[in-house]
Amino acid sequence: LTIGGTTAGDGNTFSRPSGAGVAIKISGGSGAVVQGNRIGTTVAGATVPGSRSGIAIQSSADSAQIGGTAAGAGNYIARVSTGISILNGSGSRVEGNIVGPNAADAVQVGIDLD
């Protein structure tokens, strides 16, 4: 499963996720890749009121790759209470993401590795 990507136009924008309050939720499986997405912003990058969680990996969704070191691989996650949550996802990697209220001040929310 791949959500987004590193090439221009591959990423998705999740302005106001609804339902359970998670923009991207992966349960089960192995090797999911989540790269180049914007969560809690408009397409232009302005922040909007978000949800409770940006990206949630759970229920033994092992070896997920959230972001990365290649150009364009990082996800931009703003205006959420938990940026990235990994519950029971062994071997998962989180790299190169911006998690915060905006790109200039990525300090107010974080990553929950439980």
PyMOL commands that set and color helices and strands:
alter all, ss='L'
color gray80, all
select strands_A, chain A and resi 2-4+13-14+22-27+33-35+38-39+53-58+65-67+76-77+82-86+93-95+98-99+111-113
alter strands_A, ss='S'
color yellow, strands_A
deselect
rebuild
show_as cartoon
